[in-house]
Amino acid sequence: MDELDKLRAALQGDAPAPKADAKTIALRMAEENFARLQESDPAARPTETAPQRGGFLKGLSQMFMNSNLKPLMLATSSLVIVGIGVVLVDPFARPMPQAVIEPVVMPAEAPENLVDDLVEMEIEETAAPSVSKRLQQAPANTVAQPRRSTLGRNGDSGSKAENSVMRPAAPAPSGQLLRDRLPQPQVAQSDDRFANAATNPLKVTSEEPVSTFSIDVDTASYSWVRSSLTRGQLPDTASVRVEEMVNYFPYDYPAPDGDAPFETTVSVSETPWNPDTQLMHIAIQGAQVETRPPLNLVFLIDTSGSMQDANKLPLLVQSFRLMLGQLNAEDQVAIVAYAGSAGTVLEPTPASARSKIEDALARLSAGGSTAGGEGLRAAYALAEQMSDDGDVSRVILATDGDFNVGLQSDAEMKGFVTEKRKSGTYLSVLGFGRGNFNDALMQTLAQNGNGQAAYIDTLAEAQKMLVDQLSGALFPIAQDVKIQVEFNPATVAEYRLIGYETRALRREDFNNDHVDAGEIGAGHTVTALYEVTPVGSPAVLTDPLRFGAPKAEGSETDLAFLRLRYIEPGAATSQLLEQVVPVEESAPGDEARFAAAIAGFGQLLRGSTDLGDWSYADAIALANGAKGDDPYGYRTEAVQLMRLAQSLQR
């Protein structure tokens, strides 16, 4: 039998009877151990007739009765009492800090009873008593203003008084208390600066029949608008330049014949947002370059502390790496970085040594202040060193535009790059990031440096700009291109140029070859739009002058007379092209209709009052019906941006 069998046999038998003596002994030992472990006091409990102090109070009294310890204990107790008094009184002596309450935007459709119920529930059940009391005692004619970020460029926090202040306001409506107390996301205050001007005014043809402007192929505004909308924000109206939005897209315009650098096509059709006016569409198509000359590139890269964000220096490096794959073996690349002091990161290197160029890019890091002026000088010096007969030399400045060391004013920068372009080295500017983006300075540098300004917000945008459209961005086929339109007062009562506010020229500038204008790159397209009001149309907004000049005589078959002036690269004088624009309307094709949709979209974003009841829904319908061949999805993306803007506007 094993042990289990023995145990089974024992359990089946009768249990042994308990032993009385052993039980008594065990109970006594248990009681003694219990009393000992509990440290029971044998003394009687104090009563009203026989009070007895013991424990902590008794020991404390005995300690104070010791003559040697009395002075020391009295001094110590006095210090403790004084300290407690200071702690209790100090908060009441100092002014209470103002509470920072961020604004909350409640849905306009929220039922009033829902807001009232939430307010009552919050105050009665969830609010801390002290907070509720202070809120209830606040004056009825004041509301807490949100604290705005006042951080300066050097990190100073600005005036403390501005950070928390109670301002007079109208009595809060029902539910305002809850809205002011809900936690809110911080809204970053932006230091972004934009180059723009007031919307072009309506012109009366009999008074101002001539309109003159420089062409523009920059695209920075569209990319910025896209970045804003995809972040859930309507863009700043100052950031919207309609001509840059229209010219962001490639168009299938007729190509030039023979040796002409570009072809110009003009059409007239009904305006989408006003059937009583006409839209004059000017389309320019640049010639393609079959064999391009060697290219000398100097990457001037901002590595200041403001460039450390992921959408700045890291995206910049990735963008330039994409571009390297488009360069030929005879091209050269140099890199200059600036932060605190400018320095050459990479001496002129053949583009075929791609790994060496990529290693130099990978070593870049952000830190220091922005020595933009010194960087420009170093970059142009390298470009002149690399330049050779027949080569194309270009400095590509990549920055967030925050120049605060060296050449500080826009005027100084403008004068410097204007002088340097005479040597044949052009300047293009790529913008990155948000928060301190200096679009105004970027536009000044690019326009006066005979280059293009673009904003890179995604790697896909870098692909479009630096890969797909590299030839158009870097190889000019026509310089200082100016457009002048003379409208016929016999057929046109009023007109307005859509966009190009920052590209306006004086009438006399058209024939002055010393006045700078825009450039057209290889294969590039340029689009300009005029809204024209025919004579006798119910859309005419101005009355004839009582003492004005008599009605001008002219052919009623001509709408306008178009002139273009340009300078071929390397030439000293300009050439003139002229064309009559007939008054007849034609059915617009997909290219003209899509350009009109984008022009309307841009005007809506600027808050224009020239569109009447025309809305985002109309722009979406027009663009959807005119997308045509869209191999890269740019037009489809534009429609999605319109939908986002429509939702945000609501």
C-alpha positions in Angstrom: 0.0 0.0 0.0 1.2 3.5 -0.8 0.7 6.6 1.3 -2.6 7.5 -0.4 -4.1 4.1 0.4 -3.1 4.6 4.1 -4.8 8.1 4.1 -7.9 6.7 2.5 -8.1 3.9 5.1 -7.7 6.4 8.0 -10.4 8.7 6.7 -12.9 5.8 6.3 -12.4 4.8 10.0 -13.8 6.6 13.1 -12.2 10.0 13.9 -10.2 10.0 17.3 -11.9 11.7 20.2 -10.5 15.1 21.2 -8.2 15.3 24.3 -9.7 17.7 26.9 -6.3 18.7 28.5 -4.7 19.5 25.2 -7.7 21.7 24.1 -7.6 23.6 27.4 -3.8 24.3 27.1 -4.1 25.4 23.5 -6.9 27.9 24.3 -5.0 29.4 27.2 -1.9 29.9 25.1 -3.9 31.5 22.3 -5.4 34.0 24.8 -2.0 34.9 26.2 -0.5 35.4 22.8 -3.4 37.6 21.7 -3.1 39.8 24.8 0.7 40.1 24.3 0.5 40.9 20.6 -2.2 43.6 21.2 0.0 45.2 23.9 -3.1 45.6 26.1 -2.7 48.2 28.9 -3.8 46.7 32.2 -4.6 50.2 33.6 -8.2 51.2 33.8 -9.7 53.5 31.1 -9.9 57.2 32.1 -13.3 58.5 33.2 -14.7 61.9 34.0 -14.0 61.4 37.7 -10.5 59.9 37.1 -9.0 61.3 34.0 -5.6 60.1 33.1 -3.3 61.5 30.4 -1.1 59.1 28.7 0.6 58.3 25.5 1.6 61.2 23.3 0.2 64.1 25.4 1.6 62.7 28.6 5.1 62.3 27.1 4.9 65.8 25.5 4.0 67.4 28.9 6.9 65.6 30.6 9.3 66.9 27.8 8.2 70.5 28.4 8.6 70.2 32.1 12.3 69.4 31.5 14.1 72.7 32.4 16.9 72.2 29.9 14.5 71.8 26.9 12.0 74.6 27.7 13.9 77.5 26.0 14.8 75.5 22.9 11.2 74.1 22.4 9.7 77.6 22.8 12.0 79.1 20.2 11.3 76.3 17.8 7.5 76.5 18.2 7.7 80.3 17.6 9.5 79.8 14.3 7.0 77.2 13.2 4.1 79.5 14.0 5.6 82.4 12.0 6.3 80.1 9.0 2.7 78.9 9.0 1.5 82.5 9.1 3.5 83.5 6.1 2.3 80.5 4.0 -1.3 81.3 4.9 -1.2 85.0 4.3 1.0 85.2 1.2 -1.5 84.0 -1.4 -4.0 86.7 -0.2 -1.3 89.4 -0.4 -0.4 88.7 -4.0 -2.7 89.5 -6.9 -4.7 86.6 -8.2 -3.4 85.5 -11.7 -5.9 86.0 -14.5 -7.4 82.8 -15.8 -6.7 82.0 -19.4 -9.9 80.9 -21.1 -9.7 79.9 -24.7 -12.7 80.6 -27.0 -14.9 77.8 -28.2 -16.9 77.8 -31.4 -20.2 75.9 -30.8 -22.1 74.7 -33.9 -24.6 77.3 -35.1 -27.3 74.6 -35.3 -27.0 73.5 -31.6 -30.4 73.7 -29.8 -30.5 76.4 -27.1 -32.0 74.0 -24.6 -29.1 71.6 -25.1 -26.6 74.3 -24.3 -28.6 75.4 -21.2 -28.8 71.8 -20.0 -25.1 71.4 -20.4 -24.4 74.6 -18.5 -26.7 73.6 -15.6 -25.2 70.1 -15.4 -21.7 71.4 -15.5 -22.2 74.0 -12.7 -24.2 71.7 -10.4 -22.3 68.4 -10.9 -18.9 68.7 -12.4 -17.5 72.2 -11.7 -15.2 72.7 -8.8 -16.9 74.9 -6.1 -14.3 77.6 -6.2 -14.3 77.8 -10.0 -18.1 77.9 -10.1 -18.2 80.7 -7.5 -15.6 82.8 -9.3 -17.4 82.4 -12.6 -20.8 83.3 -11.1 -19.3 86.4 -9.5 -17.6 87.7 -12.7 -19.1 90.9 -14.1 -21.8 90.3 -16.6 -20.3 92.7 -19.2 -16.9 91.1 -19.4 -15.6 88.0 -21.1 -12.2 86.4 -20.8 -10.1 87.0 -23.9 -7.9 84.2 -25.2 -4.2 84.6 -24.6 -2.4 85.0 -27.9 1.1 83.9 -28.5 3.3 87.0 -28.5 6.6 85.2 -29.0 9.0 87.4 -30.9 11.5 86.2 -33.4 14.1 86.0 -30.6 11.8 84.1 -28.3 10.7 87.1 -26.1 7.2 86.7 -24.8 6.0 90.3 -25.3 4.0 92.3 -22.8 2.6 90.4 -19.9 -0.3 92.7 -19.6 -1.4 91.7 -23.1 -1.3 88.0 -22.2 -4.2 88.2 -19.8 -6.8 91.0 -19.7 -10.5 91.3 -19.2 -12.1 93.4 -22.0 -15.6 94.8 -22.1 -18.0 92.8 -24.1 -21.7 92.3 -24.8 -23.6 90.1 -22.2 -22.9 86.5 -22.8 -25.7 84.5 -24.4 -27.1 81.3 -23.0 -24.4 78.7 -23.0 -21.5 81.2 -23.2 -20.3 80.2 -19.8 -19.8 76.6 -20.9 -18.2 77.5 -24.2 -15.6 79.7 -22.4 -14.7 77.0 -19.9 -14.3 74.0 -22.3 -10.6 73.1 -23.0 -9.5 74.4 -26.4 -6.7 73.7 -28.7 -4.0 76.4 -28.9 -4.2 78.5 -32.1 -0.7 79.4 -33.2 -0.2 83.0 -34.1 1.6 83.1 -37.5 4.3 85.5 -38.6 3.8 84.6 -42.2 4.1 87.5 -44.6 2.7 87.7 -48.1 3.3 89.9 -51.1 -0.1 91.0 -52.5 -2.1 94.0 -53.3 -5.7 95.1 -53.5 -7.9 93.4 -56.1 -7.6 95.1 -59.5 -10.4 97.6 -59.9 -12.9 97.9 -62.7 -11.6 100.2 -65.5 -13.8 102.3 -67.7 -12.5 101.8 -71.3 -13.2 105.4 -72.4 -11.0 106.7 -69.6 -8.3 104.0 -69.4 -8.3 101.8 -72.5 -4.8 100.4 -72.0 -3.8 97.7 -69.5 -0.1 96.7 -69.0 1.4 93.9 -66.8 4.3 91.5 -66.6 3.6 87.8 -67.1 4.0 85.5 -64.0 4.7 81.8 -63.9 5.2 81.5 -60.1 3.1 78.9 -58.3 3.8 79.5 -54.6 0.3 80.8 -53.9 -1.5 77.7 -55.0 0.7 75.4 -53.0 0.2 77.6 -49.9 -3.6 77.5 -50.4 -3.5 73.7 -50.7 -1.4 73.4 -47.5 -3.9 75.6 -45.6 -7.0 73.8 -46.8 -5.5 70.4 -46.1 -4.8 71.6 -42.5 -8.5 72.5 -42.1 -8.0 76.2 -42.5 -9.2 78.7 -45.1 -6.1 80.5 -46.3 -5.2 84.1 -45.5 -6.7 86.2 -48.3 -3.4 88.0 -48.7 -1.8 84.6 -49.6 -4.2 84.1 -52.5 -2.8 85.4 -55.9 -5.2 84.3 -58.5 -2.8 84.3 -61.4 -0.4 81.9 -59.6 -3.3 79.5 -58.9 -4.3 79.6 -62.6 -0.7 79.1 -63.8 -0.1 76.2 -61.4 -1.5 73.8 -63.9 -0.1 72.6 -67.2 -2.3 73.4 -70.2 -2.5 71.9 -73.7 -2.2 75.1 -75.7 -1.1 75.2 -79.4 2.7 75.0 -79.7 4.7 77.5 -81.6 5.8 76.9 -85.2 9.3 77.4 -86.5 11.9 79.3 -84.4 9.3 81.4 -82.4 10.0 81.1 -78.6 6.2 80.9 -77.8 2.8 80.9 -79.4 -0.1 83.2 -78.3 -3.8 82.2 -78.5 -6.7 84.5 -77.6 -10.3 83.5 -77.2 -13.5 85.2 -76.0 -16.4 83.4 -74.4 -19.2 84.0 -71.9 -18.1 84.6 -68.3 -19.2 81.6 -66.1 -20.3 83.8 -63.2 -22.0 86.6 -65.3 -23.7 85.8 -68.6 -23.8 89.6 -69.4 -20.0 89.8 -69.5 -17.3 88.1 -71.5 -14.0 86.4 -70.5 -11.0 87.1 -72.7 -8.6 84.2 -72.3 -4.9 84.8 -73.3 -2.8 81.6 -73.6 0.9 81.5 -74.2 2.7 78.2 -74.9 6.5 78.1 -74.7 8.6 76.1 -77.0 10.3 72.9 -75.9 14.0 72.5 -75.7 15.4 69.4 -77.5 19.0 69.7 -76.3 19.6 71.8 -73.3 23.0 73.5 -72.4 25.0 72.5 -69.3 23.6 73.5 -66.0 25.5 75.0 -63.1 23.5 74.8 -59.9 24.3 76.3 -56.5 22.0 75.1 -53.7 21.8 77.9 -51.2 20.3 76.2 -48.2 18.9 77.8 -45.1 20.1 75.8 -42.1 19.1 78.2 -39.4 17.3 77.2 -36.2 13.9 78.0 -37.7 14.5 75.2 -40.4 14.5 72.3 -38.0 10.8 71.2 -38.5 10.1 68.1 -40.5 8.4 70.2 -43.3 11.5 72.4 -43.7 15.1 71.1 -43.8 14.3 67.4 -43.9 11.8 67.9 -46.7 14.2 70.2 -48.5 16.9 67.6 -48.5 14.5 65.0 -49.9 13.4 67.4 -52.6 16.9 68.1 -53.8 17.7 64.4 -53.9 14.8 63.9 -56.3 16.2 66.7 -58.5 19.6 65.1 -58.8 18.2 62.2 -60.9 17.3 64.8 -63.6 20.8 66.2 -64.0 23.2 65.3 -66.8 26.9 64.2 -66.4 28.1 67.6 -67.7 26.1 69.5 -65.0 27.7 70.8 -61.9 26.4 71.2 -58.3 27.7 73.2 -55.4 26.1 73.7 -51.9 26.3 76.7 -49.7 24.6 76.7 -46.2 24.0 79.7 -44.0 23.2 79.9 -40.3 25.0 82.4 -38.2 27.8 82.5 -40.8 27.7 81.3 -44.4 29.9 78.4 -45.6 30.5 76.2 -48.6 29.3 72.7 -47.8 30.2 71.3 -51.3 32.6 72.7 -53.8 31.6 72.5 -57.5 31.0 68.8 -58.2 30.0 67.0 -61.3 26.4 65.8 -61.1 27.6 62.3 -61.9 29.2 62.1 -58.4 25.7 61.7 -57.0 26.7 59.9 -53.8 29.1 62.7 -52.9 26.4 65.3 -53.3 23.9 63.3 -51.3 26.4 62.8 -48.5 26.8 66.6 -48.3 23.1 67.1 -48.1 22.8 64.4 -45.4 25.3 66.3 -43.2 23.1 69.4 -43.1 21.5 70.3 -39.7 19.5 73.2 -38.5 20.9 75.7 -35.9 21.9 79.3 -35.4 20.6 82.6 -36.8 19.9 83.3 -40.5 22.9 85.0 -42.3 21.0 85.2 -45.6 23.0 88.1 -47.0 26.3 86.3 -46.5 24.9 83.2 -48.0 23.7 85.0 -51.1 27.2 86.5 -51.6 28.9 83.1 -51.2 26.4 81.4 -53.6 26.8 84.0 -56.4 30.6 83.8 -56.0 30.5 80.1 -56.5 28.1 80.4 -59.5 30.5 82.9 -61.2 33.4 80.4 -60.6 31.4 77.6 -62.3 30.1 79.6 -65.2 31.3 79.0 -68.7 30.3 80.1 -72.2 27.0 78.6 -73.2 26.2 77.3 -69.7 23.1 78.2 -67.7 24.0 79.2 -64.1 21.3 79.4 -61.4 21.3 79.8 -57.6 18.4 78.0 -56.0 17.6 79.5 -52.6 15.7 77.1 -50.3 14.4 78.8 -47.1 11.4 79.7 -45.0 12.3 83.3 -45.8 13.4 84.3 -42.4 16.4 86.6 -43.2 17.4 88.4 -40.0 21.2 88.7 -40.3 23.2 90.5 -43.1 21.2 92.1 -45.9 18.0 92.7 -43.9 15.7 95.0 -45.9 13.8 93.9 -49.0 15.4 96.9 -50.8 18.9 95.7 -50.1 18.1 92.2 -51.3 16.4 93.5 -54.4 19.3 95.7 -55.3 21.8 92.9 -54.8 20.1 90.2 -56.9 19.2 92.8 -59.6 22.8 93.6 -60.0 23.9 90.0 -60.0 21.4 88.9 -62.7 23.2 91.2 -65.2 26.1 88.7 -65.0 23.8 86.0 -66.3 23.2 84.1 -63.1 19.5 83.8 -62.2 17.9 83.2 -58.8 15.0 80.9 -58.1 13.4 80.6 -54.6 11.8 77.5 -53.0 9.9 78.1 -49.8 9.4 75.6 -47.0 7.4 75.4 -43.8 4.9 77.7 -42.0 4.9 80.0 -39.0 7.5 82.5 -40.1 7.2 82.1 -43.9 8.3 85.3 -45.7 6.5 85.1 -49.0 7.0 88.8 -49.6 10.8 88.5 -49.5 10.7 85.4 -51.7 8.7 87.1 -54.3 11.0 90.1 -54.3 14.1 87.9 -54.7 12.6 85.7 -57.5 11.1 88.5 -59.5 14.3 90.6 -59.5 16.6 87.6 -59.8 14.9 86.5 -63.1 13.7 83.3 -61.5 10.6 81.5 -60.3 9.2 81.3 -56.8 7.5 78.1 -55.6 6.3 76.7 -52.3 7.2 73.1 -51.5 4.7 71.7 -49.0 5.0 68.0 -49.9 7.4 65.6 -51.6 4.8 65.3 -54.5 5.1 69.1 -55.0 8.9 68.7 -55.2 8.4 66.0 -57.8 6.2 68.3 -59.9 8.5 71.3 -59.6 12.0 69.8 -59.7 11.4 66.8 -61.8 8.4 67.0 -64.1 8.9 70.8 -64.8 12.6 71.1 -64.4 13.2 72.5 -67.9 10.5 75.1 -67.6 11.8 76.2 -64.2 15.5 76.4 -65.1 15.9 77.1 -68.8 14.4 80.4 -70.0 13.5 80.9 -73.6 12.1 84.4 -73.3 12.9 87.1 -70.8 11.1 90.3 -69.6 7.8 89.3 -71.2 5.3 92.0 -71.0 1.6 92.1 -72.1 -0.3 95.2 -73.1 -4.0 95.2 -74.1 -5.7 98.1 -75.7 -9.5 97.7 -75.5 -11.8 99.2 -78.1 -14.2 101.8 -76.5 -16.7 101.2 -79.3 -17.2 97.6 -78.2 -16.0 97.4 -74.6 -17.5 99.6 -71.9 -15.6 98.2 -68.9 -13.0 95.6 -68.1 -10.9 94.2 -65.3 -7.8 92.1 -65.2 -8.2 89.0 -63.0 -5.1 88.7 -60.8 -1.6 90.0 -61.6 -2.0 92.7 -58.9 1.7 92.5 -58.0 2.8 92.5 -61.7 1.2 95.7 -62.8 3.3 98.0 -65.0 2.9 101.6 -66.1 1.9 102.1 -69.7 5.3 103.6 -70.6 7.1 100.6 -69.1 6.0 98.4 -72.0 8.5 100.0 -74.4 11.3 100.4 -71.8 13.7 97.4 -72.1 15.3 98.4 -68.8 12.1 97.6 -66.9 12.2 94.0 -65.6 9.4 91.6 -66.3 8.7 87.8 -66.1 10.4 84.9 -67.8 9.0 82.0 -69.8 10.8 78.7 -69.5 11.1 75.8 -71.9 7.6 74.2 -72.4 6.0 76.5 -69.9 2.4 77.9 -70.3 1.1 81.3 -69.2 -2.5 82.2 -68.8 -4.2 85.6 -68.3 -7.9 86.4 -68.0 -9.8 89.7 -68.5 -13.5 90.1 -67.7 -15.0 92.4 -70.3 -18.3 94.2 -70.3 -19.6 94.9 -73.8 -21.1 98.2 -74.7 -24.9 98.2 -74.0 -24.7 95.2 -71.6 -27.0 95.4 -68.5 -23.8 94.5 -66.5 -22.3 97.9 -67.1 -21.7 99.4 -63.6 -20.7 103.0 -64.4 -22.7 105.9 -65.9 -21.3 107.9 -68.8 -19.8 111.3 -67.9 -21.9 114.4 -68.6 -18.8 116.3 -69.7 -16.7 113.4 -70.9 -15.1 113.0 -74.3 -17.5 112.0 -77.2 -17.8 108.3 -77.9 -14.7 107.0 -79.6 -15.0 105.8 -83.1 -13.6 102.4 -84.0 -14.3 99.2 -85.7 -17.1 97.3 -84.0 -15.6 94.0 -85.1 -12.5 94.4 -82.9 -12.6 93.8 -79.1 -9.0 94.7 -78.3 -5.5 94.9 -79.7 -2.9 92.7 -78.0 0.9 93.5 -77.8 3.6 91.3 -76.3 7.2 92.3 -75.9 10.1 90.0 -74.9 13.9 89.7 -75.0 15.6 86.5 -76.2 18.2 85.2 -73.8 21.5 86.9 -74.4 20.0 89.6 -76.6 20.1 93.4 -75.7 16.8 94.6 -77.3 13.3 93.4 -77.2 11.0 92.1 -79.9 7.4 93.0 -80.4 4.4 90.8 -81.3 0.9 92.3 -82.1 -2.5 90.7 -82.6 -6.1 91.9 -83.1 -8.7 90.3 -80.9 -12.1 89.9 -82.6 -15.3 90.6 -80.8 -16.9 87.2 -81.7 -17.4 84.7 -79.0 -16.4 81.1 -79.3 -17.3 78.0 -77.4 -14.6 77.6 -74.8 -12.6 74.4 -74.7 -11.6 72.4 -71.6 -8.4 74.4 -71.1 -10.2 77.8 -71.0 -13.1 76.5 -68.9 -10.8 74.9 -66.3 -8.7 78.1 -66.1 -11.9 80.0 -65.5 -12.9 77.6 -62.8 -9.6 78.1 -61.0 -9.9 81.9 -61.4 -13.3 81.8 -59.9 -12.0 79.6 -57.0 -9.2 82.0 -56.3 -11.6 85.0 -56.3 -13.9 83.2 -53.9 -11.0 82.6 -51.5 -10.1 86.3 -51.7 -13.7 87.2 -50.8 -14.4 88.9 -54.1 -17.7 90.7 -54.6 -17.4 90.5 -58.4 -18.9 87.0 -58.7 -22.4 87.7 -57.6 -24.2 84.5 -56.5 -21.6 82.2 -58.1 -20.4 79.8 -55.5 -18.0 77.0 -54.7 -20.6 74.5 -56.0 -20.5 76.3 -59.4 -16.7 76.2 -59.4 -16.7 72.5 -58.6 -19.2 71.7 -61.4 -17.3 73.8 -64.0 -13.9 72.2 -63.0 -15.3 68.7 -63.0 -16.6 69.1 -66.5 -13.3 70.5 -67.8 -10.7 68.3 -66.2 -9.9 66.7 -69.6 -6.7 64.7 -69.7 -5.3 64.8 -66.2 -2.4 62.3 -66.1 -0.9 63.4 -62.8 -4.2 64.2 -61.0 -3.5 67.9 -60.5 -7.0 68.9 -61.6 -8.7 66.2 -59.6 -6.8 67.5 -56.6 -8.0 71.1 -57.3 -11.7 69.9 -57.2 -11.1 68.3 -53.9 -9.6 71.5 -52.6 -12.7 73.4 -53.7 -14.8 70.9 -51.8 -12.7 71.4 -48.7 -13.0 75.2 -49.0 -16.8 74.9 -49.5 -17.1 72.8 -46.2 -14.8 75.1 -44.3 -16.8 78.2 -45.5 -20.0 76.7 -44.2 
